Amino acid sequence: MKRSFLILMLTALAFTACGQNIQPAPQPAVQPVKQEEQLLQDIGEMLLVGFRGTTLKADNHIIRDIQQYHVGSVILFEYDAPTGTRHRNVLSPSQLKALCSDLQKYADGNLLIGIDQEGGNVTRMRARDGFPATMTAQASAKGGDDSVARNAAIIAQELSEAGVNLDFAPCVDVNINPACPVIGKLGRSFSSNPATVTRCATIWLDELNKKQVIGCLKHFPGHGSATGDTHAGLVDVSDTWKETELEPYRTLIDKGIVDMVMVAHVINRNLGDVLPASLSPVIVKELLRNQLGFNGVVVTDDLAMGAITSHYGFEEALRLAIVAGCDLLCLSNNGGGYDANVVPRAVDTILQLVKSGQVSADDIHAAAERVRALKKKLK
């Protein structure tokens, strides 16, 4: 009897349990602290920062910026514009190699180290400091494809040996206006023929790729027709720009060999906006991303240039650049002044923009992921 009663009780309990609507245990919600930490890491990944120093002393703010604020990219210069002095970051081949090595140690080898090494007039690693002599893009192109390849190979080799893994080159501006003060006059354009520019840029990117150096096309959507200098102030190319200036970008992107594009600060009303290209969603998202199909990293030209600082505040420039669809925000610290706290300011500003709903955290995360994907290619 006791055994039968026990069986009946167990059966009853089983049926009772089956009849209940048992809900699965609730999953713990994502903690706000973790969400903000991810956001801070993403913001740091979007920052391309300049600093002073040929060596890394313990009190250099760039160490703090990398370790505490997750800065993912730095830009090196030979000339310090605020003080008008030389050897800001680059003194000699051995010194530069040691500096890049130390930078990578603080970043666990996960840092993009960029420099403007086009050759000739736009050169941060100069022959007088012990680096190989190089030609301008224009001079190398005049010698034919072999000349372009030799010049690009020399630059790729010196970058690789130094530990620089990002070159803000080749310049694919078409030489529409030979008198342009920052392109034509400096010999930075390969040619006035878009097909020649495209062919030379293909050679350049190939030579950089051989040495595991990322190349960057510039200055989208075309600076070669300009009559002014965006370092000094706003430049409107609406009356001089030609559709052919897009041809190198279109062809090279179609080839699938472009990892990064730098967007200029020029205004081009032909393309449907009165904002500088670097701050324009019409030019970055609609033209570069949607129409030309570019899925790589978009970097702004230096946000310390006069075209931006004389017309936009710090917060507004950051907001517009992010909303436009830029992935890397260039804070060179090499314009009219120098701010050792530019990174904390930028991080706090962007964080507040997200919290106020003016900038999307999803857009920031997508931008950071594109930068991370590019870094994986290097590894």
C-alpha positions as CSV (number, residue, x, y, z in Angstrom):
1,M,0.0,0.0,0.0
2,K,2.8,2.4,0.9
3,R,4.5,1.7,-2.4
4,S,1.3,2.2,-4.4
5,F,0.6,5.4,-2.6
6,L,4.1,6.7,-3.3
7,I,3.8,5.9,-7.0
8,L,0.4,7.7,-7.2
9,M,1.9,10.8,-5.5
10,L,4.9,10.9,-7.9
11,T,2.6,10.6,-10.9
12,A,0.4,13.4,-9.7
13,L,3.4,15.7,-9.2
14,A,4.7,14.9,-12.6
15,F,1.4,15.8,-14.3
16,T,1.2,19.0,-12.2
17,A,4.7,20.1,-13.4
18,C,3.8,19.3,-17.0
19,G,0.7,21.5,-16.7
20,Q,2.6,24.5,-15.5
21,N,3.9,27.1,-17.9
22,I,7.5,26.9,-16.9
23,Q,9.5,29.9,-18.3
24,P,13.2,29.6,-19.1
25,A,15.5,31.3,-16.7
26,P,15.9,35.0,-17.7
27,Q,19.2,35.8,-19.4
28,P,21.3,38.5,-17.8
29,A,21.0,41.8,-19.6
30,V,24.1,43.3,-21.2
31,Q,25.6,45.5,-18.5
32,P,25.6,49.3,-19.3
33,V,29.2,49.3,-18.1
34,K,30.2,46.8,-20.7
35,Q,28.4,48.7,-23.4
36,E,30.2,51.9,-22.6
37,E,33.5,50.1,-22.5
38,Q,32.9,48.7,-26.0
39,L,31.9,52.2,-27.2
40,L,35.1,53.7,-25.7
41,Q,37.2,51.1,-27.5
42,D,35.4,51.8,-30.7
43,I,35.9,55.5,-30.4
44,G,39.6,55.1,-29.8
45,E,39.9,52.9,-32.9
46,M,38.5,55.8,-34.9
47,L,41.2,58.2,-33.8
48,L,44.4,58.9,-35.9
49,V,46.6,61.0,-33.6
50,G,49.8,63.1,-33.9
51,F,52.2,63.7,-31.1
52,R,55.7,65.1,-30.4
53,G,58.8,63.1,-29.7
54,T,61.5,61.2,-31.5
55,T,61.6,58.8,-28.5
56,L,58.9,57.7,-26.1
57,K,59.5,59.2,-22.7
58,A,57.3,57.9,-19.8
59,D,55.3,61.1,-19.7
60,N,54.5,61.3,-23.4
61,H,50.7,61.6,-23.7
62,I,50.6,59.2,-26.7
63,I,51.4,56.3,-24.3
64,R,48.3,57.3,-22.2
65,D,46.3,57.8,-25.3
66,I,47.1,54.3,-26.6
67,Q,46.7,52.4,-23.3
68,Q,43.9,54.3,-21.6
69,Y,41.9,55.7,-24.5
70,H,42.5,52.8,-27.0
71,V,43.9,55.0,-29.8
72,G,44.4,52.7,-32.7
73,S,46.4,54.8,-35.2
74,V,49.1,57.5,-35.1
75,I,50.5,59.8,-37.7
76,L,54.2,60.8,-37.8
77,F,55.7,64.1,-39.0
78,E,59.2,65.4,-39.6
79,Y,58.2,69.1,-39.3
80,D,56.3,70.5,-36.3
81,A,54.1,73.3,-37.7
82,P,53.1,75.0,-34.4
83,T,56.8,75.7,-33.5
84,G,58.3,75.8,-36.9
85,T,61.0,73.3,-36.0
86,R,62.1,70.0,-37.5
87,H,62.6,66.5,-36.3
88,R,59.2,66.2,-34.6
89,N,59.1,62.4,-34.9
90,V,61.7,61.6,-37.6
91,L,65.4,62.0,-37.0
92,S,67.1,59.0,-38.6
93,P,66.4,55.5,-39.9
94,S,67.6,53.8,-36.7
95,Q,65.7,56.3,-34.5
96,L,62.5,55.9,-36.4
97,K,62.7,52.1,-36.3
98,A,63.1,52.3,-32.5
99,L,60.2,54.7,-32.1
100,C,57.8,52.6,-34.2
101,S,58.9,49.5,-32.2
102,D,58.2,51.2,-28.9
103,L,54.8,52.4,-30.1
104,Q,53.8,48.9,-31.1
105,K,54.9,47.5,-27.7
106,Y,52.4,49.9,-26.0
107,A,49.7,48.8,-28.4
108,D,50.5,45.1,-28.3
109,G,51.4,45.2,-32.0
110,N,48.0,46.4,-33.0
111,L,48.7,50.0,-34.1
112,L,48.5,51.6,-37.5
113,I,51.5,53.9,-37.9
114,G,51.0,56.3,-40.7
115,I,53.1,58.8,-42.5
116,D,52.9,61.0,-45.7
117,Q,55.7,59.5,-47.8
118,E,54.8,60.4,-51.4
119,G,58.3,61.1,-52.5
120,G,59.9,64.3,-53.6
121,N,58.4,67.4,-52.0
122,V,56.0,65.6,-49.8
123,T,58.4,63.5,-47.8
124,R,58.7,63.0,-44.0
125,M,61.7,60.6,-44.3
126,R,64.2,62.8,-45.9
127,A,67.5,62.1,-47.7
128,R,69.3,64.6,-45.5
129,D,68.4,62.5,-42.5
130,G,69.8,59.3,-43.9
131,F,66.8,58.0,-45.8
132,P,66.9,57.1,-49.6
133,A,66.3,59.9,-52.0
134,T,63.0,59.8,-53.8
135,M,61.2,61.5,-56.7
136,T,57.9,63.3,-56.9
137,A,55.0,61.4,-58.5
138,Q,55.2,63.6,-61.5
139,A,58.9,63.1,-62.1
140,S,58.7,59.3,-61.6
141,A,55.8,59.1,-64.1
142,K,57.7,61.0,-66.8
143,G,60.2,58.1,-66.7
144,G,57.6,55.5,-67.4
145,D,56.2,52.6,-65.5
146,D,59.6,51.2,-64.5
147,S,60.5,54.5,-63.0
148,V,57.3,54.6,-61.0
149,A,57.9,51.1,-59.8
150,R,61.5,51.8,-58.7
151,N,60.4,54.9,-56.8
152,A,57.5,53.2,-55.1
153,A,59.7,50.2,-54.2
154,I,62.3,52.4,-52.6
155,I,59.6,54.0,-50.5
156,A,57.9,50.8,-49.6
157,Q,61.2,49.3,-48.5
158,E,62.1,52.2,-46.3
159,L,58.7,52.2,-44.7
160,S,58.8,48.5,-44.0
161,E,62.3,48.7,-42.5
162,A,61.2,51.5,-40.2
163,G,58.1,49.7,-39.0
164,V,55.6,52.2,-40.7
165,N,52.7,50.2,-41.9
166,L,50.5,52.9,-43.4
167,D,51.5,55.3,-46.2
168,F,49.1,58.2,-47.1
169,A,49.9,57.7,-50.7
170,P,49.6,57.4,-53.7
171,C,48.1,60.8,-54.5
172,V,45.6,60.1,-57.3
173,D,44.6,63.7,-57.9
174,V,44.5,64.4,-61.7
175,N,46.6,67.4,-62.6
176,I,43.8,69.5,-64.0
177,N,45.4,72.8,-62.7
178,P,49.2,72.7,-62.8
179,A,49.2,75.9,-60.8
180,C,47.3,74.3,-57.9
181,P,49.5,75.4,-54.9
182,V,49.3,72.0,-53.1
183,I,49.1,69.5,-55.9
184,G,50.3,70.6,-59.4
185,K,53.0,73.0,-58.2
186,L,54.5,70.4,-55.9
187,G,54.6,67.6,-58.5
188,R,52.2,65.4,-56.5
189,S,50.1,64.3,-59.4
190,F,51.3,61.6,-61.7
191,S,49.6,63.2,-64.7
192,S,46.8,65.2,-66.2
193,N,45.6,62.0,-67.9
194,P,43.3,59.9,-65.5
195,A,44.4,56.7,-67.2
196,T,48.0,57.4,-66.5
197,V,47.2,58.3,-62.9
198,T,45.3,55.0,-62.5
199,R,48.1,53.0,-64.0
200,C,50.8,54.6,-61.8
201,A,48.7,54.3,-58.7
202,T,48.2,50.6,-59.4
203,I,52.0,50.1,-59.5
204,W,52.3,52.1,-56.2
205,L,49.8,50.0,-54.4
206,D,51.4,46.8,-55.6
207,E,54.8,47.8,-54.4
208,L,53.4,48.8,-51.0
209,N,51.5,45.6,-50.7
210,K,54.6,43.6,-51.3
211,K,56.1,45.1,-48.1
212,Q,52.9,44.8,-46.0
213,V,52.3,48.5,-46.1
214,I,48.8,49.8,-46.5
215,G,48.3,52.5,-49.2
216,C,45.8,55.3,-49.1
217,L,44.3,57.0,-52.2
218,K,43.9,60.8,-51.8
219,H,42.3,63.4,-52.0
220,F,38.7,62.3,-52.8
221,P,36.8,63.5,-54.8
222,G,39.6,65.3,-56.4
223,H,42.0,68.2,-55.4
224,G,43.9,68.6,-58.6
225,S,41.7,71.3,-60.1
226,A,41.8,73.5,-56.9
227,T,43.1,77.1,-57.0
228,G,43.6,77.3,-53.2
229,D,45.0,75.4,-50.2
230,T,42.8,73.7,-47.7
231,H,45.6,74.1,-45.1
232,A,44.8,77.8,-45.0
233,G,41.0,77.8,-45.4
234,L,38.0,76.5,-47.3
235,V,38.5,75.8,-51.0
236,D,35.6,75.5,-53.5
237,V,36.4,73.5,-56.6
238,S,32.8,73.6,-58.0
239,D,33.8,75.8,-61.0
240,T,37.1,73.9,-61.8
241,W,36.4,70.3,-60.9
242,K,35.9,67.7,-63.7
243,E,34.1,64.4,-63.7
244,T,37.3,62.7,-64.9
245,E,38.8,63.3,-61.5
246,L,36.7,60.4,-60.2
247,E,38.1,57.9,-62.8
248,P,41.2,56.7,-60.8
249,Y,39.0,56.0,-57.8
250,R,36.3,54.2,-59.8
251,T,38.8,52.0,-61.7
252,L,41.0,51.2,-58.7
253,I,38.0,50.4,-56.4
254,D,36.6,48.1,-59.1
255,K,39.9,46.3,-59.2
256,G,39.5,45.5,-55.5
257,I,43.0,46.8,-54.5
258,V,42.0,49.9,-52.4
259,D,42.1,49.6,-48.6
260,M,41.8,53.2,-47.6
261,V,40.7,56.5,-49.1
262,M,41.4,60.0,-47.7
263,V,38.6,62.6,-48.2
264,A,39.6,66.2,-48.9
265,H,38.2,69.3,-47.3
266,V,37.3,70.8,-50.6
267,I,33.7,72.0,-51.3
268,N,32.3,70.6,-54.5
269,R,28.7,71.7,-55.3
270,N,28.7,69.6,-58.4
271,L,28.2,66.6,-56.2
272,G,25.2,68.0,-54.3
273,D,26.5,69.5,-51.1
274,V,27.9,72.7,-49.7
275,L,29.8,71.0,-46.9
276,P,33.5,70.1,-47.3
277,A,33.8,66.6,-48.8
278,S,35.2,65.2,-45.5
279,L,32.1,66.3,-43.6
280,S,29.5,65.4,-46.3
281,P,27.3,62.2,-46.2
282,V,26.4,63.0,-49.8
283,I,30.0,62.6,-50.9
284,V,31.2,59.9,-48.4
285,K,28.1,57.7,-48.0
286,E,26.3,58.2,-51.3
287,L,29.1,58.8,-53.8
288,L,32.1,56.9,-52.4
289,R,30.3,54.1,-50.6
290,N,27.1,53.5,-52.6
291,Q,27.9,54.7,-56.1
292,L,31.6,53.7,-56.3
293,G,31.2,50.6,-54.0
294,F,34.0,51.3,-51.6
295,N,33.8,49.2,-48.5
296,G,37.2,49.9,-47.0
297,V,38.4,52.6,-44.5
298,V,37.6,56.2,-45.1
299,V,40.0,58.7,-43.4
300,T,39.5,62.5,-43.1
301,D,42.2,64.8,-44.2
302,D,43.7,66.5,-41.2
303,L,40.9,68.1,-39.1
304,A,43.5,70.6,-37.8
305,M,43.6,72.3,-41.2
306,G,42.3,75.8,-41.7
307,A,39.5,74.7,-43.9
308,I,37.9,73.0,-40.8
309,T,39.2,75.0,-37.8
310,S,38.3,78.4,-39.3
311,H,34.7,77.4,-40.0
312,Y,33.8,74.6,-37.6
313,G,34.2,74.0,-33.9
314,F,35.9,70.9,-32.5
315,E,32.6,69.2,-31.6
316,E,30.9,70.1,-34.8
317,A,33.7,68.8,-37.0
318,L,33.8,65.5,-35.2
319,R,30.0,65.1,-35.3
320,L,29.8,66.0,-39.0
321,A,32.8,63.7,-40.0
322,I,31.2,60.7,-38.1
323,V,27.7,61.4,-39.5
324,A,29.3,61.7,-43.0
325,G,30.6,58.1,-42.7
326,C,34.3,58.6,-42.1
327,D,36.1,55.8,-40.2
328,L,39.3,57.5,-39.1
329,L,39.4,61.0,-37.8
330,C,42.8,62.6,-38.3
331,L,43.8,64.7,-35.3
332,S,47.3,65.6,-36.3
333,N,48.1,68.1,-33.5
334,N,50.2,69.7,-36.3
335,G,48.1,72.7,-37.3
336,G,47.8,76.1,-35.7
337,G,48.4,74.7,-32.2
338,Y,49.2,71.6,-30.1
339,D,47.0,70.0,-27.5
340,A,48.4,67.1,-25.4
341,N,44.8,66.4,-24.3
342,V,43.3,66.3,-27.8
343,V,42.4,62.6,-27.3
344,P,40.6,62.9,-24.0
345,R,38.7,65.9,-25.4
346,A,37.8,63.9,-28.5
347,V,36.7,60.8,-26.7
348,D,34.6,62.8,-24.2
349,T,33.1,64.9,-27.0
350,I,32.1,61.8,-29.1
351,L,30.8,60.0,-26.0
352,Q,28.5,62.9,-25.3
353,L,27.4,63.1,-28.9
354,V,26.3,59.5,-28.7
355,K,24.5,60.0,-25.4
356,S,22.6,63.0,-26.7
357,G,21.6,61.0,-29.8
358,Q,23.5,63.2,-32.3
359,V,25.8,60.4,-33.3
360,S,24.9,56.7,-33.6
361,A,26.8,54.1,-31.5
362,D,26.1,51.6,-34.3
363,D,27.9,53.9,-36.9
364,I,30.9,54.2,-34.6
365,H,31.0,50.4,-34.1
366,A,30.8,49.8,-37.9
367,A,33.6,52.3,-38.5
368,A,35.8,50.7,-35.8
369,E,35.2,47.3,-37.3
370,R,36.3,48.4,-40.7
371,V,39.6,49.7,-39.1
372,R,40.0,46.4,-37.2
373,A,39.4,44.4,-40.4
374,L,42.2,46.4,-42.1
375,K,44.6,45.6,-39.3
376,K,43.8,41.9,-39.6
377,K,45.0,42.1,-43.2
378,L,48.4,43.3,-42.0
379,K,48.7,40.4,-39.5
